[in-house]
């Protein structure tokens, strides 16, 4: 089989760069167009991520600026993890 050689650089923008750009648009009130040019991200891609992050912030308004970009474990998931750890500890 031959070695695959990627022909474009589409989809190569890291999640960290997109998150920083979204924070500038949402929290620093910069325009999507200028931020997209600054970070070299396609306009529509940045717009889509900003909309998704805005929905996430509206759903959990107590999230801080840094927490809004990372997945935060919910209380239910934390309880499930605690149950699992107790069960595992009892088996040992």
C-alpha positions in Angstrom: 0.0 0.0 0.0 1.2 3.5 -0.8 1.8 6.2 1.8 -0.9 8.8 2.0 0.2 12.3 1.3 -2.2 15.0 2.5 -2.9 17.5 -0.3 -4.5 20.4 1.7 -4.2 21.9 5.1 -8.0 22.0 5.7 -9.0 21.1 9.2 -5.5 21.6 10.7 -6.5 24.5 13.0 -6.0 23.4 16.6 -8.9 23.4 19.1 -6.9 25.8 21.4 -6.6 28.4 18.7 -10.3 28.2 17.9 -11.2 28.5 21.6 -9.0 31.6 22.0 -10.6 33.2 19.0 -14.1 32.4 20.3 -13.2 34.0 23.7 -12.1 37.2 22.0 -15.4 37.3 20.1 -17.7 36.5 23.0 -15.9 38.1 26.0 -13.8 40.8 24.4 -16.6 41.8 22.0 -14.3 41.8 18.9 -15.9 41.1 15.5 -15.9 37.7 14.0 -14.5 38.8 10.7 -11.4 40.6 12.2 -10.8 37.8 14.7 -11.0 35.2 11.9 -8.4 37.1 9.9 -6.2 37.6 13.0 -6.1 33.8 13.8 -6.2 32.7 10.1 -9.5 30.8 10.6 -12.2 30.7 8.0 -15.0 33.1 8.9 -17.8 30.5 8.9 -15.8 28.0 11.0 -15.3 30.7 13.7 -18.9 31.7 13.5 -20.1 28.1 14.0 -17.8 27.7 17.0 -18.9 31.0 18.5 -22.6 30.0 18.2 -21.9 26.7 19.9 -19.9 28.2 22.7 -22.6 30.9 23.3 -25.2 28.2 23.6 -22.9 26.4 26.1 -22.5 29.5 28.2 -26.3 30.3 28.1 -27.0 26.8 29.3 -24.5 27.1 32.2 -24.3 30.8 33.1 -22.1 30.2 36.2 -19.2 29.0 34.0 -16.2 31.3 34.0 -14.3 32.4 31.0 -11.7 29.6 31.2 -14.3 26.9 32.1 -16.4 27.7 29.0 -13.8 26.3 26.7 -13.2 23.0 28.5 -15.6 20.2 29.2 -16.7 20.4 32.8 -17.9 17.2 34.5 -21.5 17.5 35.6 -22.7 16.7 39.1 -24.4 13.5 37.9 -21.3 12.3 36.1 -19.2 13.0 39.3 -21.6 10.9 41.4 -21.4 8.1 38.9 -17.6 8.2 39.0 -17.6 8.2 42.8 -19.9 5.2 42.9 -17.6 3.4 40.4 -14.5 4.2 42.5 -16.1 2.9 45.7 -17.2 -0.3 44.0 -13.7 -0.8 42.5 -12.1 -0.2 45.9 -14.4 -2.8 47.6 -13.4 -5.4 45.0 -9.7 -5.0 45.8 
